[in-house]
Amino acid sequence: MLGLMMDEPLLVASLLRHADRYHGDTEIVSRTAEGPIHRYTYRQAHERTRRLANALTRLGVKPGDRVGTLAWNGFRHFELYFAVSGMGSVIHTINPRLFPDQIAYIAGHAEDAYVCFDITFAPLVEKMAAACKVVKGWIAMTDRAHMPAARIPNLLCYEELLAAESDGFDWPTFDENTASGLCYTSGTTGNPKGVLFSHRSTVLHACVITMPDATDLSSRSSILPIVPMFHVNAWGIPYAAPLVGAKLVFPGPGLDGASLYELFETEKVNRSSGVPTVWLGILHHMKQHNLRFSTLEKVVIGGAACPPAMIRTLNEDYGIRVQHGWGMTEMSPIGTINSPKLKHDALAPQERFELSLKQGRPVFGVDMKIVDGEGKELPRDGKAFGDLLVKGPWIVREYFRGEGGNPLRPGGWFPTGDVGTIDPDGYLQITDRSKDVIKSGGEWISSIDLENIAMGHPGVMEAAVIGVRHPKWDERPLLVVVKKAGALLTREELLAFYEGKVAKWWLPDDVVFVEQLPHTATGKLSKLTLREQFKDYALPTAAASAIPRDPARA
Ligand code: AMP
């Protein structure tokens, strides 16, 4: 027997329509690529989004067509999110930090009909436009006065397109399983693969991430998503904010500590989210200028393991509650967020701190398990670690155009490529990417654990640990460190810092100091580049255990 409730599809446009009707005067504030701060309301955003839908229709954009973006977090990008998906087309957010030929590959693979770009990226567009044969036109997201002088074919002006249209546009109703957005994975190996979100997955994900144990977003929030809208939809915040009527503060290109801090304060921001690297910049700026937060309460940090030292500093020195989160593009992206349960109030402060370091519990909708090499489920005891598999309504079933074949394991589980533990309360702890795990004498060493310890040393700015070939142990850990300015840190001091914190056989075999570490386009440490850089590195321990050769032949 079927239920007798209305069959209203879950559609992205309904989020903005709701915000217009019930939170019409709530603000959206943006630092723009042109410089000034722009502010308007959900009502005005909705009105302009309808004009934009008319403009795109006039340009010939049809349901199902892809419209690319190369843009910062800002009001025009927000309008594109809703206009493109709302009219039944697919918003394809492109990461401008990728190499131009990677971008050209992605735009070609997605067959973007148009690409909209912030003026910052005009030189990039000029370089790659010729290689993007499928793109019919390039829309500069600015007004006539700020149009780039770059030589770009079929260049259009966003504000002129809007000015020519009326705001009379009715959002169509269609199947909620229709595609709404497309985002390519970082693709550390092989070509990037497209993850195609649906209206249903996007709306469900938005509902769940607003919950108190997740981002705790409401009409009383002022949220500044630092995580880019070109990287997994800024973790879903541009959809979740209108759903609850939260004030949105977009940082635009100003991702340095000073610019972010200024917006936190002037816009009374109380929620934020970003990868550890940006928080490093903010903390650095605040320490240097002896600053405090006056309204910020909670931040979600994820995308890469958040160093314990960062959680402690934000919490103890600045009174900010850090919620460690984990997810991936293939998961829209939220999988787990760390929030303590009621019973954890009884924990001693150190135990509570240790719990907060984990990547958190799954939000409703996400199920997960860890398995061994044969696919056998491992115990949820917080100790056994294995390959992490996930399932849920906002998790990829297949990549765009079937790229890479069927990614799922038996039973419909998606292998995340991460390795971790799950404790009896369901808290996940990521110990590594499966390809970053260091395999020493048949046992696994967690590179994340070793990095976190190094990051706890006051002289360390950033640390990475990779496995380097070793004649006896197969692989041994090498610690690569960027020192803080002026820090007088030695190899011996750092190695001594590990004593008592990990088993002896986990200790890095050597330490190398570098000026900077390589990062991927999404701001994560590029272990691939690092491994390549150090592939011939001779560990001091290697010589001693090299298989002795006959001196007469050596
Ligand atoms: P992306 O698809 O670019 O968002 O990358 C997803 C990957 O980032 C995950 O599979 C993890 O390897 C890594 N990641 C995300 N969040 C965390 C976290 N909190 N701790 C450790 N790794 C993380």
Boltz pocket constraint, residues with backbone or C-beta under 6 A from the ligand:
constraints:
  - pocket:
      binder: B
      contacts: [[A, 185], [A, 186], [A, 232], [A, 301], [A, 302], [A, 303], [A, 304], [A, 305], [A, 306], [A, 324], [A, 325], [A, 326], [A, 327], [A, 328], [A, 329], [A, 330], [A, 333], [A, 359], [A, 416], [A, 417], [A, 418], [A, 430], [A, 432], [A, 433], [A, 522]]
      max_distance: 6.0
